[in-house]
């Protein structure tokens, strides 16, 4: 934030107690999000209700309706963000092609691979095939039969 913007914000916060309260509440909530300190959620909700700021009331209502999920989001390190990103990408591709193309083209767009990634994939496959060819035939059989014997003995 530029210095003149910071100064404007400071002046606005000084001029309006409600704006200062709103600023502090938002700052505390962002701290909970960034630092994963969801154990402070109840305290924060109490402060919001005590502030009687109408702009926050619908937000607080939504948080209270799904409190378990919000608490998990504010305390657990896991996120489904990457999955949601892929779902969004697939929906965008699907919508952009609606009625224009068949399934084969959709598959190509969804499963598109760059030439470099295809080259890496082929090199890896060739290396695996070479490694597989190095293993003597008898050893392959013995390892498999030994594994089968172990599995059968565990079942029996």
TIROVEX-22854 format. One record per atom (N, C-alpha, C): residue in three letters; x, y, z. Coordinates in steps of 0.2 Angstrom, whole numbers, plus 5000, padded with zeros to 4 digits. Layout:
REM TIROVEX-22854
ALAXYZ/...
REM end
This chain:
REM TIROVEX-22854
UNK500449945000/UNK500050005000/UNK500450065000/UNK500350114996/UNK500750174995/UNK500650215002/UNK501150255003/UNK501150305009/UNK500450345009/UNK500250375004/UNK499750415004/UNK499050375005/UNK499050315003/UNK498450275004/UNK498450255012/UNK499050245014/UNK499050225022/UNK498850285026/UNK499050345024/UNK498850405027/UNK498050415027/UNK497750405021/UNK497050415020/UNK496650365024/UNK496950295025/UNK496650245029/UNK496650265036/UNK497250295038/UNK497250315045/UNK496850365047/UNK496750415042/UNK496250475044/UNK495550445044/UNK495350405040/UNK494650375040/UNK494550335046/UNK495050295048/UNK494950255054/UNK494850305060/UNK495250355060/UNK495150405066/UNK494550445066/UNK494250455060/UNK493650495059/UNK492950445061/UNK493050385060/UNK492450345061/UNK492650285066/UNK492350285072/UNK492450225076/UNK492150155074/UNK491650165070/UNK491350095067/UNK491850075061/UNK492150115058/UNK492650095053/UNK493250065056/UNK493450095062/UNK494050065065/UNK493849995068/UNK493249985071/UNK493049925073/UNK493049875067/UNK492749895062/UNK492749845056/UNK493449825054/UNK493849875054/UNK494549865052/UNK494949815056/UNK494849825063/UNK495149775068/UNK494849705067/UNK494149705066/UNK493849635065/UNK494149595059/UNK494149635054/UNK494449605047/UNK495149585048/UNK495549625051/UNK496249615053/UNK496349545057/UNK495949545062/UNK495949485067/UNK495749415063/UNK495249425059/UNK494949365055/UNK495549345050/UNK495849395046/UNK496349375042/UNK496949345045/UNK497049365052/UNK497649335056/UNK497449265057/UNK496849245059/UNK496649175060/UNK496649135054/UNK496549165048/UNK496549125042/UNK497349115040/UNK497749165041/UNK498449155039/UNK498849115044/UNK498649115050/UNK499049085055/UNK498749025058/UNK498149005055/UNK497748945057/UNK497648945064/UNK497348995067/UNK497248995074/UNK496448995075/UNK496148945073/UNK495448945073/UNK495148935080/UNK495548925085/UNK495348915092/UNK495048985094/UNK495249035091/UNK495049105093/UNK494349125089/UNK494049075085/UNK493449095082/UNK492849115086/UNK492749085092/UNK492249095096/UNK492249165099/UNK492849185101/UNK493049255104/UNK492949305098/UNK493149295092/UNK493049335087/UNK492249345085/UNK491949295085/UNK491149295084/UNK490849335089/UNK491049335095/UNK490749375101/UNK490949445100/UNK491549465097/UNK491649535096/UNK491249565090/UNK491149525085/UNK490749545080/UNK490049555082/UNK489749515086/UNK489049525088/UNK489049585093/UNK489549595097/UNK489549645101/UNK489649715097/UNK489949715092/UNK490049775088/UNK489349805085/UNK488849755083/UNK488249775080/UNK488349805073/UNK488849795070/UNK488949815063/UNK488549775058/UNK488049805055/UNK487649765050/UNK488049735044/UNK488549765042/UNK488949735037/UNK489149665038/UNK489349645045/UNK489549585047/UNK489049535049/UNK488449555050/UNK487949505052/UNK487849445048/UNK487749455041/UNK487649405037/UNK488249355036/UNK488849385037/UNK489449345037/UNK489449295043/UNK489249325049/UNK489249285055/UNK488749235055/UNK488149255052/UNK487649205052/UNK487849145048/UNK488149155042/UNK488449105038/UNK488949055041/UNK489449095045/UNK489949055049/UNK489649015054/UNK489149035057/UNK488848995063/UNK488448935060/UNK488148945054/UNK487748895051/UNK488248835049/UNK488848845047/UNK489348795045/UNK489948805049/UNK489848805056/UNK490448825060/UNK490948765060/UNK490748705060/UNK491248645060/UNK491748655054/UNK491448665048/UNK491848675042/UNK492348735043/UNK492048795045/UNK492448855046/UNK493048835051/UNK492848805056/UNK493348795061/UNK493948745059/UNK493748695055/UNK494248655051/UNK494648695047/UNK494348735043/UNK494748775038/UNK495248825041/UNK495048845048/UNK495448895051/UNK496048855056/UNK495948795056/UNK496448755061/UNK496848705057/UNK496548665052/UNK496948615049/UNK497348635043/UNK497948605042/UNK498348635037/UNK498148615030/UNK497648565029/UNK497548545022/UNK497048585019/UNK497048585012/UNK496648625008/UNK496448585002/UNK495748595000/UNK495548564993/UNK495648614988/UNK495948664989/UNK496048724983/UNK496348694977/UNK496848654977/UNK497048624970/UNK496548584967/UNK496148544970/UNK495648504967/UNK495148554964/UNK494948604968/UNK494448644966/UNK494648684959/UNK495348694959/UNK495648734953/UNK495548684947/UNK495648624948/UNK495648574942/UNK494848564940/UNK494448564945/UNK493748564943/UNK493448624939/UNK493748684941/UNK493548744938/UNK493848744931/UNK494448714930/UNK494748714923/UNK494348664919/UNK494148614921/UNK493748564917/UNK493148584915/UNK492748624920/UNK492148654918/UNK492148704913/UNK492648744914/UNK492848794909/UNK492848764902/UNK493348714901/UNK493448684895/UNK492748654892/UNK492448624896/UNK491748584895/UNK491248644892/UNK491248694896/UNK490748744894/UNK490948784887/UNK491548794886/UNK491848824880/UNK491748784874/UNK491648714875/UNK491548674869/UNK490848644868/UNK490448664873/UNK489748644873/UNK489448644866/UNK489248594863/UNK488848594856/UNK489348604850/UNK489948604851/UNK490448624846/UNK490848564844/UNK490948514848/UNK491448464847/UNK491248404850/UNK491548344848/UNK491348284851/UNK491848264857/UNK491748204859/UNK492148184865/UNK492848174864/UNK493048154858/UNK493748144856/UNK494148214857/UNK493848264854/UNK494148334855/UNK494248354862/UNK493648344866/UNK493648354873/UNK494248324877/UNK494348254875/UNK494848214878/UNK495548244877/UNK495648274870/UNK496248304869/UNK496348364872/UNK495848404873/UNK495948464877/UNK496148454884/UNK495748404887/UNK495848394894/UNK496448364896/UNK496648314892/UNK497248274893/UNK497848294889/UNK497848364887/UNK498348384883/UNK499048384886/UNK499548364882/UNK500248354885/UNK500648394880/UNK501148434883/UNK501548474879/UNK502048424876/UNK502448444871/UNK502948394868/UNK503448384873/UNK503648424877/UNK504148414882/UNK503948354887/UNK503348364889/UNK503048314894/UNK503048244891/UNK502848244884/UNK502748174881/UNK503448144880/UNK503948194878/UNK504648164878/UNK504948134884/UNK504748174890/UNK505048144896/UNK504648084898/UNK504048074896/UNK503648014898/UNK503947954893/UNK504147974887/UNK504347914883/UNK505047894885/UNK505447944887/UNK506147924890/UNK506047884896/UNK505647904901/UNK505547864907/UNK505347794905/UNK504847784900/UNK504647724898/UNK505147674896/UNK505547704891/UNK506147674888/UNK506647654894/UNK506747694899/UNK507247674904/UNK506947614908/UNK506347614909/UNK506047564913/UNK506047494909/UNK505947504903/UNK505947444898/UNK506747414898/UNK507247454898/UNK507947434898/UNK508047404905/UNK507847434910/UNK507947404917/UNK507647334918/UNK507047324915/UNK506647264915/UNK507047214911/UNK507347234906/UNK507647184901/UNK508347154905/UNK508647194909/UNK509247174913/UNK509147124918/UNK508547114920/UNK508347064925/UNK508346994922/UNK508746944924/UNK508746884921/UNK508046844922/UNK507946804917/UNK507246774917/UNK507146724923/UNK507646694925/UNK507546644931/UNK507446684937/UNK507746744938/UNK507646784944/UNK506946814944/UNK506646824939/UNK505946854938/UNK505546804941/UNK505646734938/UNK505146684940/UNK505246674947/UNK505846664950/UNK505946644957/UNK505646704961/UNK505746764960/UNK505446814964/UNK504646814964/UNK504346804958/UNK503646794958/UNK503446734962/UNK503746674961/UNK503446624964/UNK503546624972/UNK504146664974/UNK504246674981/UNK503746714984/UNK503546764980/UNK503046814982/UNK502346774983/UNK502146734978/UNK501546694978/UNK501546654984/UNK502146614985/UNK502146574991/UNK502046614998/UNK502346674998/UNK502246715004/UNK501446735005/UNK501146754999/UNK500446775000/UNK500046715002/UNK500146654999/UNK499746595000/UNK499846575007/UNK500446585010/UNK500546565017/UNK500146615022/UNK500146675020/UNK499746725024/UNK499046705024/UNK498746695018/UNK498046675018/UNK497846615021/UNK498246565021/UNK498146495024/UNK498246495031/
REM end
